[in-house]
Structure formats: structure tokens, C-alpha cells
Amino acid sequence: MLKFNFTEIMSASMILFAVIDIIGSVPIIIDLRQKAGKIQSEKASIVALVIMVVFLFVGESILNLIGIDVSSFAIAGSFILFFLALEMILGITFYKDDQPATASIVPLAFPLIAGAGTMTALLSLRAEYAVQNIIVAIVINMGLVYIVLKLSTKIEKWLGKGGIAVLRKVFGVILLAIAIKLFRTNVGV
């Protein structure tokens, strides 16, 4: 019997929202849209959702296959989230991918939306929350991602560069706190 926990759903949703950072990615989305012409919002959102749900279930099996428990992965994930948060707060880049040539599913759904940080967060969340609550959080976030992708040009005009920068820093601080909590929870401190 599935029991949904509103607190877990909201907490997982906020964590995923901070990690995916779709608002902070608006400038990248705008750039991709200008280079490729059109972004397929529906397709990108659905593909990212499928990738995340599949990884939520298969990711732990892959870890078990290579002999790593979820808590160890969650601790490693807390470091990744920590560095992602530092990137958001300080405006520096620790890891840089080559700029994709097109705005196809590859640069948008993966790795922009469902990238390494998101995968790490999913397995880390799995160590703390019930799977059904994480799935609801994924669906909520993909709905938000879809809306942002559809309205990215309007959002950019409405928020302006300063507004986007402020949001990115606020979610960076939230993500930093989440990384520290995740580390403390899985280390047992």
C-alpha cells in the first residue's frame, strides 16, 4: 500500500528544484533556442522524467553490482551537490561541458535537466524518502520544467539578468544546506 507523505514530497521537490535549477538555466535555454531555433519542451520534459524515474529504480542496482551502498553514494552525492551549490553561489565553474551544437534532447533533457547532479540527488533522496514520494516530486518538477521551457523567453524578460542571478544564488544557498544535511545524515554525525 502506497502512503504519500506531503512533507517528503515537498522536501524532495525543493531539493530536485534546486539541483535541476531550471530557473538558473534560463540563460542557457535562451542561448540554445537562439542557436537551434526551437526547443521541444514536451519531448525534453518527458525524456528527462523517464531518465530520472528509471535511474531511481536501476541506479541502486547498479551500485549494488559494483559494491557501493546507497549511504556511501549519498555522501559522495553530497560533495557533488556542495560543489554545484558553490558554482551557483560564487558564479564559478568547476566542471564545464562543451557547448552542444543543437538544442536536441541530448543537451536539454540530458545533461541539463537530468544530469549528474540530478542523478546523485535521486539516489541520495532514495536513502531518506519513500520512492512514491520521490516519483511525485519528479513529476512536479518536470511540470515546472515544462512550464519554464515554454515560457523561458518571457521569464527572462520578466526577471531580467539581475533577477535570475538572485534566484540562482538563493537556490545555491538552499542546495548548500541540503548538501550539508545529506552528509551529516549519512555519516551519522
C-alpha positions in Angstrom: 0.0 0.0 0.0 1.4 3.4 -1.0 1.5 6.0 1.6 2.1 9.5 0.4 3.8 11.9 2.8 3.3 15.6 1.9 6.4 16.7 3.8 8.6 14.2 2.0 7.1 15.2 -1.4 7.6 18.9 -0.7 11.1 18.4 0.6 12.1 16.1 -2.3 10.5 18.6 -4.7 12.5 21.5 -3.3 15.8 19.5 -3.4 15.2 18.5 -7.0 14.1 22.0 -8.0 17.4 23.4 -6.5 19.5 20.7 -8.2 17.8 20.9 -11.6 18.0 24.7 -11.3 15.7 25.3 -14.3 15.3 29.0 -13.5 19.1 29.4 -13.3 19.3 27.6 -16.6 17.0 30.1 -18.4 20.0 31.9 -19.9 21.4 28.6 -21.3 17.9 27.6 -22.6 17.6 31.0 -24.3 21.0 30.5 -25.9 20.1 27.0 -27.1 16.8 28.4 -28.5 18.6 31.1 -30.4 21.2 28.7 -31.9 18.7 25.9 -32.8 15.6 27.9 -33.4 13.1 25.8 -31.5 13.1 23.7 -28.3 10.8 20.8 -28.0 9.6 21.4 -24.4 7.2 18.4 -24.2 9.8 15.9 -25.5 12.6 17.3 -23.3 10.4 17.1 -20.2 9.1 13.6 -20.9 12.6 12.2 -21.7 14.1 13.8 -18.6 11.2 12.3 -16.5 11.8 8.9 -17.9 15.5 9.1 -17.4 15.0 10.1 -13.7 12.4 7.5 -12.9 14.4 4.7 -14.5 17.6 5.8 -12.7 15.7 6.0 -9.4 15.0 2.3 -9.7 18.0 1.0 -11.6 20.6 3.2 -10.0 20.7 1.4 -6.7 21.0 -2.0 -8.5 24.0 -0.7 -10.5 25.6 0.5 -7.2 25.0 -2.9 -5.6 26.5 -4.6 -8.6 29.8 -2.7 -8.1 29.6 -3.0 -4.3 28.6 0.5 -3.2 25.8 1.1 -0.7 23.3 4.0 -1.1 24.6 5.8 2.0 28.2 5.9 0.5 26.7 7.2 -2.7 24.7 9.7 -0.8 27.8 11.0 0.9 29.6 11.3 -2.4 26.5 12.9 -3.8 26.6 15.5 -1.0 30.0 16.6 -2.2 28.7 17.0 -5.8 25.7 19.0 -4.5 28.1 21.0 -2.4 30.2 21.9 -5.5 27.1 22.6 -7.5 25.9 25.0 -4.8 29.3 26.7 -4.8 29.0 27.2 -8.5 25.6 28.7 -8.1 26.6 31.0 -5.2 30.0 32.1 -6.4 29.4 32.1 -10.1 32.4 29.9 -10.9 32.6 26.7 -12.9 34.2 23.6 -11.6 33.2 21.4 -14.5 32.4 22.6 -18.0 30.9 20.6 -20.8 31.4 21.5 -24.4 28.6 23.7 -25.8 26.2 21.5 -27.8 25.6 22.2 -31.4 21.9 21.8 -31.3 19.0 22.1 -28.8 18.0 18.4 -29.2 17.1 16.1 -26.3 20.8 15.4 -25.6 21.8 18.8 -24.3 18.4 19.7 -22.8 16.9 16.6 -21.3 20.3 15.2 -20.6 22.6 16.5 -19.1 21.0 20.0 -18.5 17.8 18.7 -16.7 18.6 15.1 -15.8 22.3 15.4 -15.3 24.9 14.1 -12.9 23.7 16.3 -10.0 20.1 15.2 -10.5 21.1 11.5 -10.6 23.1 11.9 -7.4 20.3 13.7 -5.7 17.8 11.0 -6.7 19.9 8.2 -5.1 20.6 10.4 -2.1 16.8 11.1 -1.7 16.2 7.4 -2.0 18.3 6.9 1.1 15.9 9.2 3.1 12.5 9.2 1.4 9.9 6.7 0.2 10.1 6.0 -3.6 6.5 7.0 -4.3 7.1 10.5 -2.8 10.2 10.9 -4.9 8.3 10.0 -8.0 5.7 12.6 -7.2 8.4 15.1 -6.7 10.0 14.2 -10.1 6.6 14.7 -11.8 6.0 18.0 -10.0 9.5 19.2 -11.1 9.0 18.0 -14.7 5.8 20.0 -14.8 7.7 23.1 -13.6 10.5 22.4 -16.2 7.9 22.1 -19.0 6.4 25.5 -17.9 9.8 27.2 -17.7 10.8 25.8 -21.1 7.6 27.0 -22.7 7.9 30.4 -21.1 11.7 30.9 -21.0 11.7 34.0 -23.2 9.0 35.7 -21.1 10.7 34.6 -17.8 14.0 36.1 -19.0 12.3 39.4 -19.9 10.3 39.5 -16.6 13.1 38.6 -14.2 16.0 40.3 -16.1 19.6 39.3 -15.6 19.6 40.6 -12.1 16.6 38.6 -11.0 17.9 35.4 -12.5 21.2 35.9 -10.7 19.5 36.5 -7.4 17.4 33.3 -7.8 20.4 31.3 -8.7 22.2 32.4 -5.6 19.2 31.8 -3.3 18.8 28.3 -4.6 22.6 27.8 -4.3 22.4 28.6 -0.6 19.5 26.2 -0.2 21.4 23.5 -2.1 24.4 24.0 0.1 22.4 23.5 3.2 20.8 20.4 1.7 24.3 19.0 0.8 25.5 19.5 4.4 22.3 17.9 5.8 22.7 14.9 3.4 26.3 14.5 4.5 25.5 14.7 8.2 22.6 12.2 7.9 24.6 9.6 6.0 27.8 9.9 8.1 25.8 9.6 11.3 27.1 12.7 12.9 
